[in-house]
Amino acid sequence: MRAAVPAFLFGTKGEKNVKLNREKLVLCVESELGAGGKKIAGALAKLLKCDCHCEDILQEASALSGIPLRLLRRYEERNVSHAYDLTAQDESQLHLPPARDFLAAQFAACRAIAARGKCVLTDHHCVAALSGAEDRISVFIHAPRESRLRGYAAEKSLRPEEAEKRFDKEDRTRSRYFRAVSAKWGKASGYDLTVNADSAAPEVLAEHIVRYIETVSRERLVHPTQARERSA
């Protein structure tokens, strides 16, 4: 009999029916704005005893592509809609790279990091970059708007009423950008697993995500007493 899956977890692609290579396992975590995807990714990495990559994906992208890190940070999760960088300090920095170069740099960075071994990758097109790769599990984190607004306000140190307009604009821009790259971004059919972040603490959700992966892949990723030792 198949183990019960908590109501806040939704498998989308059925059983993997393969045995994962735990030394090469890559968890790709993407999320809605303000849903706490980074916190859950960090909890997953701690549980699996591996590195969690987010900001350093851009550092890797810069090193591989030669695109300045400041530009990758500035145009992260945004469409490059004009040919000039209005923040440039001199004419030599004025012209922006084509939008495809920003995307290719992040794809290359995700693939390079994943090739080094077990890890958790967060956003930066990691799911699309590793599409079809073996030993890859994709997870999408979502939450109700009000919960995400609170998370966004806390992250930006704003009161919810101050953050609302900024949140709605950034949420629309971010969603359109990711869906322009991958039509399945944020859709259940595009991931192995989708999770409602509003249903439990990040550490609890991380434990359930790992248990779900173990169930559908027939691979024990965490020692059964590890979670109990952590909470003791």
C-alpha positions as CSV (number, residue, x, y, z in Angstrom):
1,M,0.0,0.0,0.0
2,R,1.4,3.4,-0.9
3,A,2.2,5.7,2.0
4,A,-0.3,8.5,2.6
5,V,0.8,11.9,1.3
6,P,-0.1,15.0,3.4
7,A,-2.9,17.2,2.0
8,F,-0.6,20.1,1.4
9,L,1.6,18.2,-0.9
10,F,0.5,17.5,-4.5
11,G,2.5,15.1,-6.7
12,T,2.1,16.1,-10.3
13,K,4.0,13.6,-12.4
14,G,3.4,10.3,-10.7
15,E,6.1,8.0,-9.4
16,K,9.6,8.4,-10.7
17,N,10.0,4.6,-10.8
18,V,13.8,5.0,-10.7
19,K,16.4,4.8,-8.0
20,L,18.0,8.2,-7.4
21,N,21.7,8.6,-7.1
22,R,21.8,10.4,-3.8
23,E,25.3,11.7,-4.5
24,K,24.1,13.5,-7.6
25,L,20.6,14.4,-6.4
26,V,19.6,18.0,-7.4
27,L,16.5,19.6,-5.9
28,C,15.3,22.5,-8.0
29,V,13.0,24.8,-6.0
30,E,11.0,27.6,-7.6
31,S,8.4,29.7,-5.9
32,E,5.9,32.5,-6.1
33,L,7.0,35.9,-4.9
34,G,6.8,36.1,-1.1
35,A,6.0,32.3,-0.7
36,G,9.1,31.6,1.3
37,G,10.8,29.4,-1.3
38,K,14.3,30.3,-0.1
39,K,13.5,29.3,3.5
40,I,12.1,25.9,2.4
41,A,15.1,25.4,0.1
42,G,17.5,26.2,2.9
43,A,15.6,23.7,5.2
44,L,15.9,21.1,2.5
45,A,19.6,21.6,2.1
46,K,20.1,21.4,5.9
47,L,18.1,18.1,6.1
48,L,19.9,16.6,3.1
49,K,23.3,17.9,4.3
50,C,24.2,19.7,1.1
51,D,24.7,23.2,-0.2
52,C,21.8,25.5,-1.1
53,H,22.5,27.8,-4.0
54,C,20.6,31.0,-4.8
55,E,22.6,34.3,-4.9
56,D,25.8,32.5,-5.8
57,I,24.1,31.2,-9.0
58,L,24.4,34.8,-10.3
59,Q,28.0,34.9,-9.2
60,E,28.7,31.7,-11.1
61,A,26.7,33.1,-14.1
62,S,28.9,36.2,-14.1
63,A,32.1,34.1,-13.9
64,L,31.0,31.9,-16.8
65,S,29.6,34.6,-19.1
66,G,31.6,37.6,-18.4
67,I,28.5,39.7,-17.8
68,P,29.0,42.0,-14.8
69,L,27.4,40.8,-11.6
70,R,25.8,44.2,-11.1
71,L,23.9,43.7,-14.3
72,L,22.8,40.2,-13.5
73,R,21.5,41.4,-10.2
74,R,19.8,44.5,-11.7
75,Y,17.9,42.6,-14.4
76,E,17.3,39.4,-12.4
77,E,13.7,38.2,-13.0
78,R,13.0,41.1,-15.4
79,N,12.8,41.3,-19.2
80,V,15.5,43.4,-20.7
81,S,13.3,45.8,-22.7
82,H,15.8,48.4,-23.8
83,A,19.3,48.5,-25.3
84,Y,21.0,50.7,-22.8
85,D,21.9,50.5,-19.1
86,L,20.8,53.9,-17.7
87,T,22.8,53.3,-14.6
88,A,26.1,52.9,-16.5
89,Q,29.0,55.0,-15.2
90,D,30.6,55.6,-18.6
91,E,30.0,55.0,-22.3
92,S,31.9,51.7,-22.2
93,Q,29.3,50.2,-19.9
94,L,26.3,51.7,-21.7
95,H,25.2,48.8,-24.0
96,L,23.4,45.9,-22.4
97,P,24.0,42.3,-23.4
98,P,21.0,40.8,-25.3
99,A,18.3,39.3,-23.1
100,R,19.2,35.8,-24.3
101,D,22.7,36.2,-22.8
102,F,21.3,36.9,-19.4
103,L,19.2,33.7,-19.7
104,A,22.0,31.6,-21.1
105,A,24.3,32.7,-18.3
106,Q,21.9,31.5,-15.6
107,F,21.2,28.2,-17.4
108,A,25.0,27.6,-17.7
109,A,25.5,28.4,-14.0
110,C,22.7,26.0,-12.8
111,R,24.2,23.2,-14.9
112,A,27.7,23.8,-13.7
113,I,26.7,23.8,-10.1
114,A,24.5,20.7,-10.5
115,A,27.4,18.8,-12.2
116,R,29.4,19.1,-9.0
117,G,27.1,16.9,-7.0
118,K,24.1,16.9,-4.6
119,C,22.7,20.3,-4.0
120,V,19.5,22.4,-3.8
121,L,19.1,25.1,-6.5
122,T,16.7,28.0,-6.0
123,D,15.0,29.9,-8.8
124,H,17.2,31.4,-11.6
125,H,15.5,29.1,-14.2
126,C,16.9,26.0,-12.5
127,V,14.0,23.7,-13.5
128,A,14.2,24.7,-17.2
129,A,18.0,24.6,-17.1
130,L,18.0,21.0,-15.9
131,S,15.0,19.8,-17.8
132,G,15.5,16.1,-18.7
133,A,18.5,15.7,-16.3
134,E,18.7,12.5,-14.3
135,D,18.5,12.6,-10.5
136,R,16.7,15.9,-10.6
137,I,13.5,16.6,-8.6
138,S,11.5,19.8,-9.2
139,V,9.4,21.5,-6.6
140,F,7.2,24.6,-6.8
141,I,6.3,26.6,-3.7
142,H,3.0,28.6,-3.7
143,A,0.8,30.3,-1.2
144,P,-2.3,32.5,-1.0
145,R,-1.8,36.1,-1.9
146,E,-2.3,37.6,1.6
147,S,0.3,35.2,3.0
148,R,2.7,36.1,0.2
149,L,2.1,39.8,0.8
150,R,3.0,39.4,4.5
151,G,6.2,37.5,3.6
152,Y,7.2,40.2,1.0
153,A,6.5,43.0,3.5
154,A,8.6,41.3,6.1
155,E,11.5,40.7,3.7
156,K,11.4,44.4,2.6
157,S,10.8,45.7,6.1
158,L,7.6,47.4,5.1
159,R,4.1,47.6,6.5
160,P,1.6,45.4,4.5
161,E,-0.3,48.5,3.3
162,E,3.0,50.1,2.1
163,A,4.1,47.0,0.4
164,E,0.9,46.1,-1.4
165,K,1.3,48.2,-4.6
166,R,5.0,47.3,-4.9
167,F,4.1,43.6,-4.3
168,D,1.4,43.5,-7.0
169,K,3.6,45.2,-9.6
170,E,6.6,43.0,-8.9
171,D,4.5,39.9,-8.7
172,R,3.0,40.6,-12.2
173,T,6.4,41.5,-13.7
174,R,8.1,38.4,-12.2
175,S,5.4,36.0,-13.2
176,R,5.3,37.3,-16.8
177,Y,9.1,37.1,-17.0
178,F,9.3,33.5,-15.9
179,R,6.3,32.4,-18.1
180,A,8.0,34.0,-21.1
181,V,10.9,31.7,-20.5
182,S,8.9,28.6,-19.6
183,A,5.1,28.3,-20.2
184,K,4.8,25.8,-17.4
185,W,6.4,28.0,-14.7
186,G,4.1,27.8,-11.7
187,K,1.8,25.2,-13.1
188,A,1.5,21.8,-11.4
189,S,2.1,20.0,-14.7
190,G,5.6,21.5,-14.9
191,Y,6.9,20.1,-11.6
192,D,7.3,16.8,-9.8
193,L,5.8,18.3,-6.7
194,T,3.9,21.5,-5.7
195,V,3.6,22.7,-2.1
196,N,1.4,25.1,-0.2
197,A,3.9,27.1,1.9
198,D,1.0,28.4,4.1
199,S,0.3,25.0,5.6
200,A,3.3,24.4,7.8
201,A,6.7,25.8,8.9
202,P,9.5,25.6,6.4
203,E,11.3,22.8,8.4
204,V,8.2,20.7,8.6
205,L,7.5,21.1,4.9
206,A,11.1,20.2,4.1
207,E,10.7,16.9,6.0
208,H,7.5,16.1,4.2
209,I,9.0,16.9,0.8
210,V,11.9,14.6,1.5
211,R,9.6,11.8,2.6
212,Y,7.5,12.2,-0.5
213,I,10.6,12.0,-2.7
214,E,11.7,8.9,-0.8
215,T,8.3,7.3,-1.3
216,V,8.0,7.9,-5.1
217,S,11.7,7.1,-5.9
218,R,12.3,4.2,-3.5
219,E,15.5,5.9,-2.3
220,R,16.2,6.7,1.4
221,L,17.7,10.2,1.4
222,V,17.6,10.9,5.2
223,H,18.3,8.6,8.1
224,P,14.9,7.9,9.8
225,T,16.1,9.2,13.2
226,Q,17.8,12.4,11.8
227,A,14.7,14.6,12.1
228,R,14.1,13.4,15.7
229,E,17.7,14.1,16.6
230,R,17.4,17.6,15.2
231,S,14.3,18.4,17.3
232,A,15.6,16.8,20.4
